[in-house]
């Protein structure tokens, strides 16, 4: 269980980390859910890190939606960061998500099902980062105004201890990050989805696959 977090300024914590990097450009693995959420995050971090983007989202439903989001991510990176960013697509196995959230299907969005989903995806990112020699890992998830940065960062700290790879604290929605993602999405003509990703969040909004 994640303990109740005291109010912290994760954006300020990240700024302190970035300021301390100096001229070094360590390797960062960035878990990404889609192109729009990645856009402003990559714009902010590319000057500081050598970045690989990990597209691992077994929660995304239906399969056509998963593939469309992945294609938009590849499209954005190819257009905006053709030389500096690599995208890795991991295995798409929705059963991993359904197994993880079993019993939580009727939880409201932002409830405990979402916490399990964050951990599932971030844990894979931390594992991949460790296995492939990355210095840091983080996720784009905190750029959404609908997602709790405290919860995301608490999971990141747990995973840093478990896997021995530094977690970059973040609240990417701060400093107009979410607004910037909207601007970049329009600039690059990116598809913006209208639900988080899973079958349960989609159907709660009346969306049928």
Secondary structure, 3 states (H helix, E strand, C coil): CCCCCCCCCHHHHHHHHHHCCCCCCCEEEEEECCHHHHHHHHHHHCCCCEEEEEECCCCCCCHHHHHHHHHHHHHHHHHHCCCCEEEEECCCCHHHHHHHCCCCCCCCCCCHHHHHHHHHHHHHHHHHHHHCCCCEEEEHHHHCCCCCHHHHHHHHHHHHHHHCCEECCCCCCCCCHHHHHHHHHHHHCCCCCCCCCCHHHHHHCCCCC
